[in-house]
């Protein structure tokens, strides 16, 4: 009897606090603006090459990436579909996050992938910064969240993304990889 009363009381407290769960996934719906994640970008030797922070907003997934210790020029930047970054080539991160089965690139006419991001420009001192918002993207919850059962990774590539060549934008080798980690 006491367990039943405790269960009912807990259910009532959760309902009154506005902490409803998202469609049986066990993720709180609450304030989406509070949802966030971070990424530590490492190269194949394990040296830190950058960081990223992600924040869920009403407009989509807002992201800031900083890079360091890189060579001069634009580099492709993409979310990949699996939260694994095994060296030396980071292929365990899989292909680009593509929840809507589009072709690669904003300039392809049939794209972009959900994981297609603007290039990050690396300056002569080896650092770079990129800020963007993925319109309509969800970190968690919804039909196609970035953080699904096997997670997600962020990768910096060796060359610029041409924004049209499928599947990777002709962006070259994977230089740095980091697992997206909820904060």
N, C-alpha and C positions, 0 to 999 in steps of 0.2 A: 504494500500500500504506500509506504513512504517513497519508494522508487517512482511510482506513478505520479505522485504529487510533485516530486522534484523534477521529473521530466516535463510535466505540464508547466510548471513555474519557469523552467529554463526556456521552453518554447515561447512562452509569453514575453519573457524579457528580451529574447532575440527579436521577436516580432516588433516589440515596442521600440527597440533601439535602432531599427532601420537597417539591420545587418542581415538582410535576406540573402539567401544563397542563389547562385546563378545556375538555374536549370539543372540542379543535381550534380554540378561539377565540384561542389564544395568550395568554390571561390566566392568570397564576399562580393556583393554588388556595390554597396556603399558608395563612397565618393571616388569616382573614376579618376579625378584629377590627382588623387593621392597615390595612384598606382605608378610604380616606377621600376627601373632596372638599371644595372650598371654592367660594364664590360671592361675587362683588362685585356688589351691586345698584346700578344707575345709573338716573337718570331720563332723560327724552328729551333733555335738554341735556348729558348726560354727567356730571352731578354725582352724587357718591356718596350713596346713600340707605340703605345698610346692607351687612351681610355675613351669610353663613351658613356653617356648618361641618357636614359630614356625616361620620358614622362608621358603618361596618358593624359590627353586633354580632350575636350569636347570636339575639337577639329580633327583629331587623330593622334598618332604617336609622334611626339616631338623628340628630336634627338640632337645631341651635340657630341662631336667626335674631335678629339685632339690627338695628333700624331707627333712622334719625335724619332730622331735617328734614322730618317728615311732619305732617299735620294731625291734630288730636285725634280719637280714636275708633277703633273696631275696623275692621280692613282684612282683606279676603280674601287668602289666601296659598295659592298652588298651584304644584305642579310642572307644567310644560308639556312637551310631547313632543318639541320640537326645540330644539337648542342654538344658537339665534340670537336676538339681541335688537336688531333694527334699529329705530331711532327713526323716526318719532315715536310710533307706537302699539304697537310690539312684537308685531304680529300674526305676524311671522315665527317666533315661538316656538310657533305652532300652538295646538291645543286642550290640554286637560288630559291629563297622562299617564294613560292608562286601559288598562293591559295586560290586564285581565280583562273588558273591554267591559261595565262596569256603568253605571248611571245616576249622575248627580251627587248627592252629599250623603249624609252618614251618617243623616240624618233622612228620607230619601226612601222608605225601605222596599225599595229596589232598588239601593242604592249601598253604599259610595262608589266614586268613581274612585280609582285608586292615587295620583293626585296631589292629592287633596283633603286639605288640612291645616287645623288649627285657625286661627281668626282670630288676627291679631297685634293686641294692644291698644296703641294709641299714646297716651301720656300728654300732659299739657298742655305739657311741654317739648319735644314733638316726637319723643321716643324711645320705643322699644318693644322687647320681647324675647319670643320664643316658643321653647319647647322641646317636642319631641314625638318619638315613635318610630313609624315606619310599620311595623307588625307584618308580618313575613314579607317585606318588600321587600328587594331586592338592588341594590346600587350597580352591580356588575358580576357576570357569571356568571349561572347559572340560566336558566330559560326566558324570563323577562320582566324583564331588568335595566333600571334607570333609565337607565344609560349605554349605550344601544344605538348603532348605527352613526351616527346623526345627533345624538347627544347629548341634552341636556335643559336646560331653563331653569327658574329660580324667579322667580315674579312676585308683586309686592304690588299689589293692586287698590285702587281708590278707596273702595269701600264694604265693609261687612261681608258675608261669605258667609252666606246664610240656611240653608245645609246641606241644601237640598232641591230648589231650582229647577235643572233640567237645561238647558244643560250647564255653566253657570258659577256657580251659586249666587246669581245676581243681584248679583254683586259689583262691577259697574261697570268703568270704564276701567282700563287697565293703567298704573300709576304708575311702577313701577320693575321692572327686569328684570336678571337676571344669568345667565350661562352656568355650568352646573355643570362644574367643572374638577377632575379627579382630582389628589390631592396625593401 
